[in-house]
Amino acid sequence: MDDLFEGVGQELLKRHYYFKPQDIGTTLWSFATFGYFDEEVFRAAASELSLKRSHSFKPQELSNTVW
């Protein structure tokens, strides 16, 4: 299972600016649910939580991201 999450994490690192708010929230929620942690991936995803982009997050997407 770690290989799967590592692969998803690597794609997020390469393409985090293509991920929509729902993609980021769902991905991070999945990682947390399964206990997978990769600091670099979490930092890349968190970099998308700027004030400029935060307005595009729905409440559930934001909740999933920060959970």
Order of alpha helices (4+ residues) and beta strands (2+ residues): alpha-alpha-alpha-alpha-alpha
